[in-house]
Amino acid sequence: MTATVSYAPTLEDRPSPPSLRMSLAPAGSAPALLDGAWWPRSRDLGAELPALTAVLDSLWGRITRVTVNPAHWPTVPRKVPVSGHVVKVGSFMAQQDPHQMLLLSYRVGRWDLLVIPPQTNPVAAAWLLAAASDPIRTSTASELMAEAAHLGTVTETDRAVEAVWDSEGGHEAGGAPSTPRIPAVVAPVIGTSAVALAMPRPAKEV
């Protein structure tokens, strides 16, 4: 007779949840159009929102409401249960930038995040995370997305030019083609632990 013994998985055995991919503007910087960026892993708002609020609740005060433009969210639930409370969700097609999420903390303030599409390649996403949290920039969410798309197109064109140049003996002939690149930025460290240490700037008034 053979007995099968099963053990409940310990904390060490359980896979750790994926880190939150976001960036926030530096502490002390004046409120602007964007307060940072968030790069979710899917367009499932009900599944993605709890991880976001788990970090932001401790930084900005309890997030009680968010609004999005439904253009890029297949389903917008009216309420999303998160850790210890419920977040109300609103949607505005005409009034809100399609790449922006607005977050409200009751009696504390409001913040605006660029929402980077989940399928964005890591290079472009790193640029967007840094650009959206740069306190000097005054671009809207859609303007940053358009700029990133343009820079990506320029980079792909440059690669094609370099490939032709190399095939024609460019390196042997000396010199180099003119190759504008995506501007150098210091990409933020992506991860929940890093975000938790980045205290936000003052909130905008509601």
N, C-alpha and C positions, 0 to 999 in steps of 0.2 A: 504494500500500500504506500502510495506516494502522497505526501502532503505538500501543498503549495503555499508558501508564505509570501504575502505581499507587504511592502512597507510604504507608508505614506511618504511622498516626496518631502524632503527637508527644504529649507530656504536655499541651501546651497545647490540643490538639485534643480530648482525651478529656474527656467530661463528668465533673465532680467528683462524688464520692459525696455523697448528701444528708447534712446535718449530723445529729448525734445529738441527739435532743430529750430532755433530761433535766435534773434539778436535784439538787444535793446539799446536805446540811445544812452550815452554816458550820464552819470549822475550830475545834476546841477545845470545841465544844458536847458535852454529855454524851450518851452513847448513849440512844436512846429507841426507841419501837416502829418508827418508820420513819427511814431514813437519806436519803430523797429519793424522787424519782419518775422514771419512764421512760415516754415516750410513743412506742411503736413504731409503724411505719407499716403493719404487718400482723400477723396472728396466726400467721405462719409462723415458729416458734421457731428452726428451723434456719437460716433466712435472716437473722433479726434479731439473733440472739445474737452473731455475730462482731463486729459494729460496737460493740455494748455492751462486750464484754470488751476490745476494742482500746483503749478509753479507760480502763476500770476497772483493767486489769492494771497500768498505770503509776501509778495512784493508790493502789490497795489491795493490791498484790501480785497475783501470778497467780491468777486465778479458776479453781478446779479443779472446782467442782461448783455447780449451781444446782438449786433445786426450785421447782415451780409447782403450782398446783391445776389439774387438767386441765379444769375446767369451762369455761374460756374459751380453751383451746388445742386446736384440732381434732386435732392430732397432737403427741405429746410424744416426740421421739427420745431414745433412751437415751444417745447421745453426739453431740456437735456439734463438728466440727473448726473450730478458730479459729486465729488467727495463732500459729503455732509450737507449738501443743499441742492437746489435746482436752479439752473440758469434759464431764463426766458430768452427766446430767440425770435428776432424780427427780421423781415426781409423788405428791402426797398429797391425796386428795379431802376427807377429814374433818378432818385435822389442820391444814390450811393455808388461810388466807384466800384466797378466789378471786381477789382483786385484788392479791395480793402475790407478789413473787418474792424468794426467799431465795438469797443468793450466799455461797459459802464460798471463802476463800483459805487454802490449806494452811499450817497453823502460824501464821497471822496473825489470822484472826478471821472473823466473819460480818457481813453487812449485809442489810437488808431494804428493798426498793423497792416503792412503789406502782406498779402497771402500769396506765397510763391507756389505756382502749380506743382503738384506732386511729381509730375514727369519731367520737370526741369533738370537738365544735366548739371552735375555737381559744380562745374566751373562757373556757369552762369548763376547758379543758386548762391554760391559763395560771394560773387560780386553783388548780387541783390541784397543778401543779408548785411553786407558791409555798407552798401550805399543807403539802405533804408534806415540804418541806425547812425548815419553820419549827421551830426547836428547842424552842419553847414548847409546841407542840401535842402532845397525847398520844392522838390519834385513831388507830384502826386504819385499814387501807386501805379496808375496806368502809364504815366510818363516814364517811370523807372522801368516798367516792363518793356515799353517800346524802345527805350535806350539799350537795354540788355539785348533785345532782339536784333537791333541794328549792329551793335558791337559784335554779336555772334556771327551775323552775316558777313561783316567786314573780315573777321578772323578766318572764316571758311574761304572767302575769296583770296585772302593772303596765302593760305595753304595751297590753293590751286595754282596761284602765281609762282610760288616757290617750287612746286612740283615741276612745272613747265621749265622754269629757270634751271633747276638741277638737271633735268633731262637734256637740256641744251648745253650742258657743260658749264653752268654758271659758276660753280665753286672753283673749277680749274681756271676759269678766266679771271677770277678775282672779283672783288666788289660784292655788293649785295643788293637785292631788290628792295624797294621801299615797302616796308611792311608795318603799317599801323597795327597796334595790338589793343586788346582790352586793357584799359588803364589799370595800372597796378594799384591794388587796394589791400589793406590788411584784413583778411577774412577773419571774422570772429570765431572763437572756439565754439563748436556746436556741441551742445550737451546740457543736460539738466543741471549738473553740478556747477558748470560755468555760469549759466544764467542765474542761478540762485544767488551768486555772489555779485551780480551786476545790479546794484540798486538803481531804480528808475529815476528819471527826472520828474519835476513836479507835474501833476496831472492838469489837463485842460479843464476848464469849467464846463459843466454840462449845459 
